[in-house]
């Protein structure tokens, strides 16, 4: 399946270089998408189905786990819910849990991968639960403290900004739907950034395994048109 995904061809979103964006007085990149550059369309985001670690609430960043059987069932349910969607572009994280969800949902034939959609790098906390991290680091907050040897939430925000910027700068996507398969934290940060919020506000956008959301527009305003669908 991974080979089939890569065979779909290269795309500019597979590049991982992140250019600085304008910052607000508070220090966060808060530049919102410009509707004049991209007529109203939707970005439909899907979190992958359940894995052993996600079920146990272990931080799963770059570890390439397979879906659990019930995660495969969740992925097929995504296909049932989104079966009428005709996206102009389908993008996925290169990690197998996201790609397998895409394939089982019925969108594998057109998927392209993007490293910008990789899950947050949890560094030394990979595979640990929040409770386990707090045994050695009381009061640890992922959205404030980040992960030693990995990424901060601002790092993930920069990747989300770069991803959104490249989509909204593509005139070929004007008014069309884009479908994205990725991971919990990176998609939560993407939702926060789409709404013009700081990356740390991703804490407000919990997204369950096999669930989807819709980043859309109303007039010139970016909206969260659906979440945990």
Order of alpha helices (4+ residues) and beta strands (2+ residues): alpha-beta-alpha-alpha-beta-alpha-beta-alpha-alpha-alpha-beta-alpha-beta-beta
